[in-house]
């Protein structure tokens, strides 16, 4: 088996709840949640702790991923809302976006069940390291700008729209590498690596990185390796994965939340000086040939090979903006319509300033999308899929 685009490393089954401020507010008041309790760093060992964490993220307008003590917490919370079952994971969602454009991919999965078999389209094939069916759903919470939740001691109001992910997923924590992966990589034009963020055993992570390195020896020399960062449950694991894989990475991608985690401070994404300083800090820490940061206002690549990827940046911005405005259902004509929409003025100014300071920088401003029903989950994944479009070949399915 071979594939032009190989995407991994782990897929998920997602429970996407329909946003309902009344249900969440009733839960918060029933649990007696107060504003001073809101935190994103406390253990999530019951439903009350989950509600506290969701409200803390909502209050800041940030997105993120967090570990929960059991899948039962996810199941019981999701049951309170209208829920849609979808497939997730960076590689899978990137592949689903590509499939909408008639572009095939090969997935590396670590878990499988009838949801995956039912929802994966024919244009996507896969290899899987699982030896039995399992289901450990990821809870997806998408909240809109201006969402208001009344607590017993005041309101919590979201300053922006964003998405949250909560899970206890053993297969993704173990991240077993499929025996077929080296053969798949031998025919690859590009390989996307992501998913180590959910691992919690340092020794096991080191072993998986060794196994992945061995598999990547099969990659053609011309293949592009794209590493997409994520919200690591243990930030020290991000360093382990980065340092081990950096010699093989051509493009290192991250979103605005991850950028701020790396530089250890809030970054004003519309302040050219603040952005330039943050990009400098991040690139010193992660000296990839192309470090890509994608945000709601702009996407910028810095590094010795950044200029090679301007077409990929534009494609990535268009595809993620199309998902934002249309969700899962779109086609090539919709990307053309997205391209005709205006671009963010503030993002344009930030890019101009950064590029004036750094000869190794290129950027694309975000598309301005006006919609009452934004899709915030999977935007970074769609960005990754869009980045690969210029090097892809249409599927013959």
C-alpha positions in Angstrom: 0.0 0.0 0.0 1.3 3.5 -0.8 -0.2 7.0 -0.6 0.8 10.4 -1.9 -0.3 12.0 1.4 0.1 10.1 4.6 -1.6 11.7 7.7 -1.3 10.6 11.3 -0.8 9.5 13.9 -4.1 9.0 15.7 -7.8 9.4 14.8 -10.6 9.9 17.3 -14.4 9.6 17.6 -15.8 13.0 18.6 -19.0 13.8 20.4 -19.7 17.4 19.1 -22.4 18.9 21.3 -24.7 21.6 20.0 -24.0 24.8 22.0 -26.7 25.4 24.6 -26.0 28.2 27.1 -29.2 27.4 29.1 -28.1 23.8 29.7 -24.6 24.7 30.7 -25.9 27.6 32.9 -28.3 25.2 34.7 -25.5 22.8 35.3 -23.2 25.5 36.6 -25.9 26.8 39.1 -26.8 23.2 40.1 -23.2 22.6 41.0 -22.9 26.0 42.7 -20.0 27.1 40.6 -18.7 30.6 41.4 -16.5 32.9 39.4 -13.4 32.7 41.6 -13.3 28.9 41.1 -12.8 29.1 37.3 -9.5 27.6 36.3 -8.2 25.6 33.3 -5.5 23.7 35.2 -7.3 21.7 37.9 -7.9 18.0 37.4 -11.2 17.1 35.7 -12.3 14.2 37.8 -16.1 14.7 37.8 -18.8 16.7 35.9 -18.5 19.7 38.2 -14.8 20.1 37.4 -15.5 19.8 33.7 -18.1 22.6 33.9 -15.6 24.8 35.8 -12.9 24.2 33.2 -15.3 24.9 30.3 -16.4 28.2 31.9 -12.8 29.2 32.6 -11.8 28.8 28.9 -15.0 30.6 27.8 -14.2 33.6 30.1 -10.8 34.0 28.3 -12.0 33.2 24.8 -9.2 30.6 24.5 -9.3 27.1 23.1 -7.5 24.0 24.4 -7.4 20.3 25.1 -7.6 18.7 28.5 -7.5 15.2 30.0 -10.5 13.9 31.9 -10.4 11.1 34.5 -12.8 8.8 32.6 -14.7 8.5 29.4 -17.8 8.2 31.5 -17.6 11.9 32.3 -17.6 12.7 28.6 -20.5 10.3 28.0 -22.7 11.7 30.8 -22.0 15.4 30.0 -22.6 14.9 26.2 -25.9 13.1 27.0 -27.3 16.4 28.3 -26.9 18.1 24.9 -27.9 17.5 21.3 -24.8 15.6 20.1 -23.4 14.7 16.7 -20.9 11.9 16.3 -18.0 12.8 14.0 -14.4 11.8 13.3 -11.5 13.8 14.7 -7.8 14.0 15.1 -5.5 16.3 13.1 -4.7 13.8 10.4 -8.3 12.6 10.0 -9.9 16.0 9.8 -7.2 17.2 7.4 -8.0 14.1 5.3 -11.7 14.8 5.4 -11.2 18.3 4.2 -9.0 17.1 1.4 -11.6 14.5 0.5 -14.1 17.3 -0.1 -11.7 18.5 -2.8 -11.3 15.0 -4.4 -7.9 14.5 -2.9 -7.1 11.0 -1.5 -5.0 10.3 1.6 -3.8 7.4 3.8 -4.5 7.6 7.5 -2.5 6.1 10.3 -4.9 5.2 13.1 -4.5 3.8 16.6 -8.1 2.9 17.3 -11.0 1.6 15.2 -14.7 0.9 15.7 -17.9 0.9 13.7 -18.1 4.7 13.9 -14.8 5.0 12.0 -15.8 2.4 9.4 -19.2 4.1 8.9 -18.0 7.7 8.7 -14.6 7.4 6.9 -15.2 8.3 3.2 -14.1 6.0 0.3 -11.3 8.4 -0.7 -9.5 7.8 2.6 -7.7 4.5 3.2 -6.0 3.6 6.4 -3.6 1.4 8.4 -4.3 0.8 12.0 -2.3 -0.4 15.0 -5.3 -1.5 17.0 -6.0 -5.2 17.5 -9.6 -4.8 18.7 -12.4 -2.3 18.5 -12.5 0.4 21.2 -14.5 3.6 21.8 -13.1 6.5 23.9 -15.0 9.6 22.7 -13.6 13.1 22.6 -16.0 15.8 23.9 -16.0 18.8 21.5 -17.4 22.1 22.9 -17.7 25.0 20.4 -18.8 28.2 22.0 -19.7 31.5 20.1 -18.6 35.0 20.7 -20.8 36.7 23.3 -21.9 33.4 24.9 -23.3 34.3 28.3 -23.5 31.9 31.3 -25.2 33.1 34.4 -23.5 31.8 37.6 -24.8 32.2 41.2 -22.5 35.3 41.6 -22.4 36.9 38.1 -22.2 36.2 34.4 -19.4 34.7 32.4 -19.2 36.1 28.8 -17.0 34.9 26.0 -15.0 37.6 24.2 -14.5 35.4 21.1 -15.6 32.0 19.6 -13.4 29.0 20.2 -13.3 25.2 20.7 -12.5 22.9 23.5 -11.6 19.2 23.5 -11.8 16.8 26.5 -10.9 13.1 26.4 -9.6 10.0 28.1 -8.4 8.0 25.2 -6.1 5.1 26.0 -5.2 4.2 22.4 -4.1 7.7 21.6 -2.2 7.9 24.9 -0.3 4.7 23.9 0.1 5.7 20.3 1.1 2.3 18.9 2.8 2.5 15.5 1.3 0.2 12.8 3.7 -2.3 11.3 2.5 -1.2 7.8 3.6 2.4 8.3 7.1 2.1 6.7 5.6 0.6 3.5 3.0 3.4 3.3 5.7 6.1 3.8 7.8 4.7 1.0 5.3 6.1 -1.5 4.6 9.4 0.3 4.9 12.9 -1.1 4.1 14.3 2.4 3.7 13.0 5.9 1.8 14.8 8.7 2.8 14.0 12.2 0.6 15.0 15.2 -1.1 13.5 18.2 1.7 13.0 20.8 0.1 15.7 22.9 -2.2 13.2 24.7 0.6 10.8 25.8 1.4 10.7 29.6 4.2 8.2 29.9 7.6 9.7 29.1 9.4 6.4 28.6 6.6 5.2 26.2 6.8 8.5 24.3 10.5 8.0 23.8 9.9 4.5 22.5 7.2 5.6 20.1 9.5 8.4 18.8 12.2 5.8 18.2 9.7 3.6 16.3 8.4 6.6 14.3 12.0 7.6 13.4 12.6 4.1 12.1 9.5 4.1 10.0 10.4 7.5 8.6 13.6 6.1 7.2 11.4 4.8 4.4 10.3 8.3 3.3 11.6 9.5 -0.1 14.2 12.3 0.3 11.8 14.7 -1.5 8.9 14.0 0.9 7.7 16.9 3.1 7.3 16.3 6.8 4.7 18.5 8.5 4.5 18.5 12.2 1.4 20.1 13.8 1.7 21.0 17.5 -1.2 20.6 19.8 -2.3 21.3 23.4 0.0 18.9 25.3 -1.5 17.5 28.5 2.1 17.6 29.9 4.1 20.5 28.4 7.4 18.8 29.1 6.3 16.1 26.5 6.1 18.8 23.8 9.8 19.4 24.3 10.6 15.7 24.1 8.7 15.3 20.9 10.0 18.5 19.4 13.7 17.8 20.1 13.5 14.2 18.8 11.7 15.1 15.6 13.1 18.5 14.7 15.9 17.2 12.5 13.3 15.5 10.3 10.7 18.3 10.3 10.3 20.6 7.2 7.3 22.6 8.4 6.4 23.0 12.1 2.9 24.3 12.6 1.0 25.7 15.6 -1.9 27.9 16.5 -2.1 31.1 18.5 -2.8 29.3 21.8 0.3 27.1 21.4 2.4 30.1 20.4 1.5 31.8 23.6 2.2 28.7 25.6 5.7 28.5 24.1 6.6 32.1 24.8 5.0 32.0 28.2 2.8 35.1 27.9 -0.2 36.5 26.2 0.5 37.9 22.7 -1.4 40.8 21.2 -2.0 39.3 17.8 -2.7 42.7 16.2 0.4 44.4 17.6 3.1 44.0 15.0 5.9 44.5 17.6 4.5 42.0 20.0 3.9 39.4 17.2 7.4 39.9 15.8 8.9 39.4 19.2 6.8 36.3 19.8 7.8 34.8 16.4 11.5 35.5 17.2 11.2 33.7 20.5 9.3 30.8 19.1 11.7 30.3 16.2 14.8 30.5 18.4 13.1 27.7 20.5 12.0 25.8 17.4 14.5 26.4 14.6 12.5 24.6 11.9 13.2 25.4 8.2 9.6 26.8 8.2 7.8 27.6 11.4 4.2 28.3 10.7 1.8 30.1 13.1 -1.8 30.2 12.1 -4.2 32.6 14.0 -7.6 34.1 13.6 -6.0 37.3 12.0 -3.0 36.0 10.0 -0.8 33.0 9.2 2.9 33.6 9.0 5.8 31.4 8.2 9.4 32.2 9.2 12.6 30.3 8.5 15.1 29.6 5.8 12.5 27.8 3.6 9.4 29.8 4.5 9.2 31.5 1.1 8.8 28.1 -0.6 5.4 27.7 1.1 3.5 30.9 0.3 1.1 29.0 -2.0 0.5 26.4 0.7 -0.2 29.2 3.2 -2.8 30.8 0.9 -4.4 27.4 0.3 -4.4 26.6 4.0 -6.1 29.9 4.9 -8.8 29.5 2.3 -9.6 25.9 3.3 -9.8 26.7 7.1 -11.9 29.8 6.4 -14.3 27.7 4.2 -14.7 25.2 7.0 -15.3 28.1 9.5 -18.2 29.4 7.4 -19.7 26.2 6.0 -18.7 23.4 8.3 -18.3 19.9 6.9 -20.1 20.4 3.6 -18.2 22.3 0.9 -16.5 21.8 -2.5 -13.9 23.5 -4.7 -16.3 26.2 -5.8 -16.8 27.2 -2.1 -13.0 27.7 -1.8 -13.2 30.1 -4.8 -16.0 32.0 -3.1 -13.9 32.2 0.1 -11.0 33.6 -1.9 -13.2 36.5 -3.0 -14.0 37.6 0.5 -12.1 40.5 2.1 -9.0 40.0 4.2 -8.4 41.2 7.7 -6.9 44.7 7.7 -5.1 44.2 11.0 -3.7 40.9 9.9 -2.4 42.5 6.7 -0.6 45.2 8.7 1.0 42.7 11.0 2.3 40.7 8.1 3.7 43.7 6.4 5.5 44.8 9.5 6.9 41.3 10.3 8.1 40.8 6.7 9.8 44.2 6.8 11.8 43.1 9.8 12.5 39.6 8.7 13.6 38.7 5.2 12.8 35.0 5.9 9.1 35.7 6.7 6.0 35.3 4.5 2.3 35.6 5.5 -1.3 35.5 4.4 -4.0 37.5 6.2 -7.1 35.8 7.5 -10.3 35.8 5.5 -13.1 38.0 7.1 -16.1 35.7 7.4 -19.5 37.0 8.6 -21.6 34.1 9.9 -23.9 33.4 12.8 -23.0 29.7 12.8 -19.2 29.4 12.8 -17.5 26.0 12.9 -14.6 26.4 15.3 -13.5 22.7 15.7 -11.1 21.4 13.2 -9.9 24.8 11.8 -6.2 24.0 12.5 -6.7 20.5 11.0 -8.3 22.0 7.9 -5.4 24.4 7.7 -3.0 21.5 7.6 -5.1 19.8 4.9 -5.1 23.1 2.9 -1.4 23.4 3.3 -1.0 20.1 1.4 -3.3 20.9 -1.5 -0.6 22.4 -3.8 1.4 19.1 -3.7 -1.6 16.7 -3.9 -3.1 14.8 -6.8 -6.8 14.3 -7.3 -8.2 11.0 -6.1 -9.3 8.4 -8.6 -12.2 7.2 -6.5 
